[in-house]
C-alpha cells in the first residue's frame, strides 16, 4: 500500500461521557499525581492546570449532564430599537409587578393610564407582560402602546409573543422591506400603517399579492387591515373577497361590507329584506324562511353550503339571523312605516325570540347609537336580567351600553337600578356599564352597599362589591365606612376597600 496516513487524533471523538469519566478519574487520583485531562468537547476555562481547572471543567460537565446540553459562550444580542417614551417611575413599576403577580384584573387600567400619560413599562416587566398578552388577546392593543421599542423587538425571539409584531401603534410608518420580506404579522402591521395615510395604495398592494396568498389565514389577517380607512372605494375588492374559498375570509368581507351602508351589497340586502319581511295582521313582524338554495342570498350573506338536501330548522334560523344582522337597519322603519322603537315592538310581537335577539345583535354589530338607545329604552329593567332559557342569544348589554357616552351609559343604568330590580341583578348591570362610573352612579352604589339587606341577597351584595372594586373611581373610598356594614359579607366589603385603596395609589403613581 502506498501513500501516507494521517495520524488519528485520540481526542477527536471524545464524547460527553468520556470527558466526565476522565475528569472523575483525575479527581480520584488528585491533580498532584495526574494532569488535568483535555476536554475539547467543553468550553474553555480560565485556568488550564491544577485543581482550579479540574473543578471548573467538572462544573461545566455536571451542568451539561443535568441539562442535557453542552454549555457554550454566546455573544449577547444587541437590541435594535431605541426607546422614544420615558419609563414609568419606580413606584408605578413596582405597582405593575404586584398586578402581574396576582391582580391581573387591574392590568387594563394600568396600561390605559400609562399610555395616557405617555410612559412605557420597565424592561424588567416585559416578559411577564408579553406572556399575559398570550393569555388575554383583548389587552394586546393596550400592551403594544406601553411595551416600547424593546418589547416589540423582544417579541421576535419567542414564537408565543409573535402576536405583538402585528399590533399597530400610533406613529407607525409603512416600510417597504417589511411588506416585502417581513413575517405575516409584520406585513399586516405595515399594511395597516399605509392604510392610515394612503388607503388606495394599501388596497392596491393587497390586490397585487392576493392571488398568491395560498393560506386562507394569511388572506384573512391581511384583510383585517382594510378596517383602517375603510371607505366606498374598497367595495369592489370586498365584493371579490365574498367569493373567497375560505369561510373566515368571506365572513370578514361580509363584516366590512356591513359598514358600508351605501354599497351595492347593502342595497341587495335591503332587497332581500323587502322580499322576505312584512307586517302581519296583529302588528307583529313576519319574516319568511330564507332558503339556502338561492345562490344570490347564499353569497350575499357569506353562508356555508348546505350539507343536506332538506333544510334543517337550525339552518333556516341561521339564515334569518344573518339577514337581520347584516341588512342595513334603515330598511326596517321604511318597510313597516315606523321608527326603530316600533320595529323592535313588532319583532317582539312576532313571538319569535330569535328574531328579537337578532335585532339586538344587528345593533351591536352595526354600532348604531340611535338604535341602541331604542333597544335599551324598550328593554327597561329587563336589561338587568339574565337571558331567558328559551332564547338562543344573550342580551348584549355591554356592547349596547358601549355605544353611548359615559354619562349617558351611567345615567341609563342608574335609572334601571332605581326602578326596583333585585340586588342579585345589580352586579350584572354594573359590570356591563364598564368604567369609570359617574359620581351619581357611584353614590347610588355606595348607598346600596350601606343599606340593610336580607341574608339571601348576600351573593348579589358580593357581586356589587366586585363590580365597584373594578369600575368605581377609587376616590369614592372616602365615602365607604371603614367597618363592614354586615357580618356575612364582611370579606367582600373589605376586599372592595382594599382594592380601591390599591387603585387610588396606582392613579397617584401614573
Secondary structure, 3 states (H helix, E strand, C coil): CCCCCCCCCCCCCCCHHHHHHHHHHHHHHCCCCCCCCCCCCCCCCCCCCHHHHHHHHHHHHHHHHHHCCCCCCCCCCCCCCCCCCEECCHHHHHHHHHHHHHCHHHHHHHHHHHHHCCEECCHHHHHHHHHHHHHCHHHHHHHHHHCHHHHHHHHHHCHHHHHHHHCCCCCCCCCHHHHHHCCHHHHHHHHHHHHHHCHHHHHHHHHHHHCCCCCHHHHHHHHHHHHCCCCHHHHHHHHHHCCCCCHHHHHHHHHHHCCCCCCHHHHHHHHHHHHHEEECCCCCEEECCCCCCCHHHHHHCCCCCCCCCCCCHHHHHHHHHHHHHHCCCHHHHHHHCCCHHHHHHHHHHCCCHHHHHHHHHHHHHHCCHHHHHHHHHHHHHHHHCCCCCCCCCCCCHHHHHCCCCHHHHHHHHHHHHCCCCCHHHHHHHHHHHCCCCCHHHHHHHHHHHHCCCCHHHHHHHHHHHHHHHHHCCHHHHHHCCCCCCCHHHHHHHHHHHHHHHHHHHHHHHC
